[in-house]
Amino acid sequence: LSGTIPTDFIKLSQLDTMALSFNLFEGPIPDFMWKFEDMVYMDLAYNFFTGTIPNNIHLTSPDMQVLFLENNDLSGTIPTDFGSLNWKRLHLDGNEFEGKIPPDLNSPKMDELRLHNNKLTGTFPAASFANDYGGKSQLTEVTLYNNDITGDVDEMCSLFSTGKLELFEVDLDKVKCKCCSGAP
C-alpha cells in the first residue's frame, strides 16, 4: 500500500488494533490516528512516515500498550508523558528522534524498549527502570546503540545483578551487557 493513510479510517471509532507495517505509506501520521480511545496495538513500522508524535497520546489513546514505529522518518522528541501509558512494547528505533529519553518512560508491563538508531542524547534513566511495581520489572530488552547516550551499561547491569530486572539484552553503543546474557 502506498500514499497516505485514508481519512475514511477516522470512521473506525472503536478500533483497538492497527497493523499497517511494511508498506509504502508516507507523509505525517494523520492526527486522527492518535485519537482512537480504544487503541491498544498500533504497528506503523517500516514505512516512510514523517513528522512527530503528539505530546497528548496519553489523553487521546489512553489504552495504548504496543507501539511499533521503527524504521520510518519520524523526528522530534519522545513525548514526556509517554510514561503515563501502560507500555508492553515500544519500538521507536530507526528514526530521527532527538533529545533525552523521558525519565518516566517505564511501565509495570514493559518488556521491550527499542530506541537504537536515533539521535537521542543524555543518559539512560536506568534508575527509573529499577522500580519494582510490587515485583520485578517485566523489561527484558533495551536497545540504545547508535545514539549519543552517555555512560555505559554498568548501571543497567548492576540492576540486573541485584534482581530488580530480568534483562535478556541491553545494547548500548554496540556493546552488549554480558551480565544479562544468561537471563531467560
QUICORNOR-V954474 format. One line per field, one symbol per residue. ss: DSSP state (H for helix, E for strand, - for the rest). psi: psi as a letter, one per 40 degrees, with the letter a starting at -180 (. if undefined). A space follows every 10 residues. Layout:
ss=???
psi=???
//
This chain:
ss=-EE---HHHH H-----EEE- ---EEEEE-- HHHH------ EEE----EEE E-----HHHH -----EEE-- --EEEEE--H HHHH----EE E----EEEEE ---------- -EEE----EE EEE--HHHHH ---------- EEE----EEE ---HHHHHHH H-------EE EE--EE-HHH ----
psi=iiaihheedd egdehehhhf ifafiiaihi dddefhdehd hhhfifafii aihiefdddd geehdhhhei fafiaaihhd edeeigidhh heifafiiai hhdfdiideh ehhheifafi iaihgddeee iefeaiiehe hhheifafhi aaeddddddd deedifhdhh hhfehihdee eei.
//
